Amino acid sequence: MLVNVRGLPGGQSFKFLIVLLALTGLAACRTNKLNTTAAVLKVDSSKAKITWQQRREYIFNNRQLIFSNKFASARFSAITQQNDSTFKIDVLPENEPVNPSPWYAFKVWSAIGRNVYITLNYPTTKHRYNPKVSVNGKQWQDVLPVSIAKDERQASFKIKAGTDTLTVSAQEIISSADSYRWMDSIAESGNLNKQVTGHSLMGKPITMLTSKGSNGKKLVVVLSRQHPPEVTGYMAMQEFVRTVTANTTMAIKFREQYQLLLWPMLNPDGVDEGNWRHSAAGVDLNRDWENFVQPETKAVQQAVLNIVKQQNAKVYFTLDFHSTYYDIFYINQLQNPSASNLPGFTVEWLDAMKKSIPGFSPQIKPSGNGGNVSKSWFSRKLGAEALTYEVGDNTSRNLLKLKGRIAAEEMMKKLMADN
């Protein structure tokens, strides 16, 4: 029995081939090779430890109604027809154990306009993301209402299917290809260089954007999309990056003092496979910032250390964008604050954000910097002020963009004033 109506705002299994890929062939976007990148990449399929989806079209009602997961970021595990218009879709993770971030995405179309009734079934977890729909992949609308079972292991809703393909997804879909195109677009401003610093397990570029104009002695690092479903964090990162790379007087002056090192898409494999949290290796990348076993995190580590050494530079601030149920800032609690390159900066920056955004009171959670997440490594190894910014799943898109912009503006003001 389904209760508690909520309306929150808002193929086949395969094995990898072991191939040798030239870097120029891998990067569809224009890139300059950083000297940390090997000339030839080996894709090691033995390290892939996830359950692959059966990607195909699922045909019902004498080919009158079709579901598909044959696209980047799609995910569902099985679909069962209950009657001519009602379907159950099982949502299972790439591997376990895994955090409860049950991502799903599929397409549906029909020979005639009809109502289609869908129940999302979660055998191993509870419902988290209310569905969104889009006919063009750009504009998305919330599906309302959504009925949630008492144990929250099923969620049911109705969509209108027709000849135009409708995409149904847990959040807006931003694939790795979308991200690479976005990086191209902001690099065209002339204020950024673009480099491939490594490759994912499946051979996709781990791309870094670097700003121009400074002597390269003072660095700010921005990371995003370590966890595939965390789209709101990615959106806030986009607005942050747009602001610090713009041709405004403030941003130009800031880039004369500080060099930006930006990695917008750290887990392209997980994003494109529709993973709940992990990489193609079945690993949480934001728990690999101590041993650096995974190629994605290792690519960032090596690039940052080389830049610091070659340019005799310091990392002053690192901001890693994520998403969770609500906005929260995880900051480092240092036993010796003087070990920071800019003591007290993070708290003062958050206070400035609070004063600049009406009604905003940041939830701040300090933790020690001895862990294996990005903020801990940047603090412990490089003395950076570093934090994880978790953007709420259901934060309005206008508000998260505002927060991204204000975060960038207050960072620039504070860093230029302090140095």
N, C-alpha and C positions, 0 to 999 in steps of 0.2 A: 504494500500500500504506500502511495506517495503522499507526502505531506510537506508542510513548510515551504510555501511558495516564496522564492527569492527573486529579486530583480535588481541585482547590483549594477551600478553605473559602470559606467566604465570607461618485384617481385619475386618474387621467389627468393628463397634464401640463396646467398651466393658467397663465393670465396673470392678474396682479392687475388688478382694476379700480381706476382712480384715483377715489377717493371722498373726500368730506368727512364727517368723523365728529365729532359733538359729544362733548366729553370725558365728559359724564355718560352718554352711551350706551356709551362704551368701557369704563368702569370698572364692572364688575358688583359690585365691592365698594364699600363706603362710603368715599369719599375726600374730602379737602379739597384744593382746588387751591392749589399753591404759585404764587407770583407769577411764577415763571420759566416757567410752562406757557402756551403759546398757547391761545387759545380754540377754534381750529379746527385740525385736523390734516389735512395732505395726505399721502396714501400714494403714494410715488413708485415705481411698479413698475419703472422703468428702472434702478434701483439694485440690483434683485434679481439676483444673479449665481450662482445655484446650480442644480443639476440637480434638478428636482422629481420626486418619486416618482409612479408610477402607483398611486394609492390605490384599491383595489378588493378584492372577494372573489375568490379563486382556487378554482374548484370542480373537484373530482376524483371519480373512482369513482362516476359517475352521481349526483352531488350527495350522496354519502354522507360525503364528507370535504372540509372547507372551511378554507382559510387566509385570513387577512385582515390588511391593514395600514391599515385605515380607522379609525385612532384616533390621538390625540395621542401623540407620541414613537415611533410605529412607524417602522421602516425595514427594507426589503429591496428589492433592485433587480430580481430575477427569481427565479422558482421553476420547477424542472423536475422532472417525475415520472420516476423511474428504473424503478420497478415499482409494484405496487399499494400498497405501504406505505413506499417509500423515495423521498426527495425531496432535491434539491440546491437550496440557497438561496444566491444570489449577494449578497454584501455589498459595496457600493461607496459611496464618499464623496459628499458634496454638491458638491464641486469639489476640484481639486488645484492646487498641492501642499497637503498637509495632514498633520498629525501622525498617527501610527499609533494611532488610537483608534477601531477599527472597531465602531461601535455597530450593533446590530440589535435589532429587537423585532417580534413578530407574534403573532397569535392563531390558534388552531386548535380545531376541534371536529368531532365525528364522530357519525353516526347510531347507531353501535354502538361499544362499547368496543374499542379495538384499539391495538396497538403501532405507533408511527410512527417511522421511522428517518430522521434528518435529518443532512445534511452541509452545514455552513456553508462556502462557498467564497469565498476572498478573492483576487480577481484582481490586486490592487495592493498588498497588505500581508500581514501575518501575524496569526494569531489572538491575541487579547489577553484577552477577557472570557469566562470559562466561563459557560454559560447558567444562568439561574434561571427558575423557573416559579411561577405563582400562579393560583389560581382566583378570587380576589376582589380582586386588586390591592393587598392590604395585607400579607398574610403570603406570604413568598417562601421557596422551597427551592432549594438547589443541585441541579443535575442531575449525577448520578454514575453511571457513569464517563463521561469525555469522552476520545475517542481523537484524538490530534493527529498529522497527517501529518508526515513527517520534515522537510519544508521549512516546516512550520507554516502553510501556506496553505489548509489544510482542517482542520475539526474536526467529528467525528461523534459522535452520541449518540442515545439512544432516549428517547421520551416516551410516556406513556399518554394517548391522546386518547379523549374520550367526549362525552356530550351537554352536559356543563358546559364552557363556554368556558375554554380554558387559554391563558394568556399566557406566552410564552417571550421572555426579554429578556436583554441583556448585563448589566444591573444592575437594581435595583429601579426601577420607573418612577415618576418624580415630575414630572408635567407642569406647565406654567405655571398651569393652573387649580388643580391641587393646591396649588401654592405660594401662590396668591392666597387660597385657603381657609385655609391655615395662617396667613397674615398676619392674616386676619380674626380667627381664633381667639385669637391671642396679643394682638391689639389690644383684644379684649373684656375683658382684665384691667383696663383703665382706666389702665395705666401708659404707654401708647403712643398717639401720633397717627399717622395714616396719610395720606400725600399722594402724588399722582401728579406726578412731577418731569419727565416726558416720555413719549415713546412709542417703541416699536421701529419698525423699517422697515415691518413689517406691521400696525402700529397697536395693538400691545398695551401696556398700561401698564408703565412703569418706576416701580415703587412704592417709596417710602421710608417707613420707620417711624422715628419720632423719640420719644425718651423725654421724660417730663415730670419736673419737680421741681427742676431746676437753673436757674441764671441764664443758661445758654447760652454761657458764656465758654470752657469747656473741652469739647472734642469728642473722641469716639471713633467711628471709621468702620469698618463691617463690610460686606464685599462677598462675593457668592457667585454661582456658576453662570454665569460668563463663558463657560465651555466646557461644552456640553450633557451629555456622558457622565459628568461628574465628580460622581457622585451621593454618593460617600462624603464628599467635602468638604462637600457641602450638608448631609448628615446631622450632621456634626460642628458646622457652623455653627448648625443648629437647636438643638442642645444648648447651645452657647455662648450663643445668644440667650435661650433659656429661663432660663438661669442668671442672666444680667445683668438680666433683666426680671421676675424673680420677686419675690414679696412677702417675701423673707427680710430679716433685719436688715441683712446686709451689702449686698445689692443695693439696698435702699432708701437707705441712706447713700451708696452709690456714685452713685446717680442724683441725689442732692442736690448732688453736686459736679461730675458729668460728664453731658453730653448725648450720647446715642447717636444716630448716623445710620446706619440699617441698610438695605441694598439686597440682599435675599435672592435676587432673580431678575433678573439683568442681561441674559440672552439668551433671552427667552421664545420668540422665533421659532425659534432653533436647537434649543432643547429640544423644542418641539412638532413640528418637522420631522424629528426624529431625526437631526440632523446630528452628524457625528463631532467637530467642533470649532468650526465657524464660525457666523456669523450668517446671516440671509437674504441679506445682501449678499455672502456668500462670504468674510467677513473674520474673522480672529482678533481678537476685541474686546480681548484683553489684549496687543495690539500697536498699539493706537490711543490710548494715553495720552500722546501728545505733540502730534499734530495734531488729534485729536478730530474726525475726519471722520464717524464713525458716530453716529447719533442716540442710541444707547444709552449710550455713554460720555460723549457731550456732555451728556446729561441729568444725569448724576452730577456732572460737572465744574462745570456752571453752578450747580447747586443748592448744592454745597459752597462754591464761591467766594462766592455770594450770602449764604449763612448766615454764613460767616466775616466778611464785610464788615458785614452788617446787625447782627450780634451782637457785633462787635469780639472775635471768638473766635479760638482756636488749636486746630488738630488735634494732639492729643498722640500718638495711636496709631491705626494703620490695619491691619486684618487682612483679607486676601483669601484666602478658602477655595477650594482646588482639589483635584484628585486626580491621582495618578500611580501608578507601579508599587509604590512604597513610601513611607513617611512621610519627608518632608524639609521643612526650613524654609529658604526663600530670604530672606536678610536683606540690607539695604543696607550696603555698606562705604563709609563716608564719609571723604573726604580731610580734612574739617574737622568732627570730631565735635561741636564746640561749636555748629555750625549747627543741630543738632537741638533741638527744643523740650524734649526730655527725654533728654539724652545717656546712653547706656549702658542704657537701659530694656529694650530687646529682649533683649539677652543675659542680663540679670539675670532677666527674666521666664521665659525658657526654662530657666534654671538652677533656678528655683523649681518649674517643671513637672517637671523631672527628679527633684527631691527628693520630689515629692508622688505620683509614679506609680511603683510598684514595678517595677523592671526596665526602665524607660524611659530610653533614652539618645538624645536628639534628634540627628538628623543635620542639621547646619547648614552651609549653603553661602552665604558672602558674595558679593556682586557689586556693582559700581559702580552708582550711582543715576543714570546718564546715559541709561538706556534708555527704551523706550516702553511699559513695563508699569506697572500701577497703583502698585506699591510705590515705583517710582522717581519717579513724578510727585508723589505725596503727600510724599515726602521732599524732593525738589528744590524744589517750588513752595511747600509749606506748612510745611516743617520738621518733619514728623511722623516719629516712629518708625514704620516700616512694614515689613511682610513678607508673603510669600506662604506660606501653610501648605498643603502638598501632603499629602493623606491617602492612604494606600495603598489600591489597588483592593480588595484582599482582607483589609484590616484587619477583624477581627471587629466586628460592629455594636455589641456591648456595649462593646468597648474604645474604639472611636472616640467613642462617647458619653461615656465616662469622660474621655477626653482633652479633648473639647469642654468638659465641665463644669469640669475642673481648670484648663484654659486661662483660662476666664472668672473663676474664683475667684482664681487667682493674679494675674491682671491687675488685678482690683478691689483686692486687698490692696496690691499694689505701687503702683498709681496713687494710692490714698488716702494711703499712707505717704509718698510723694514730694511730694505737693501738699497 
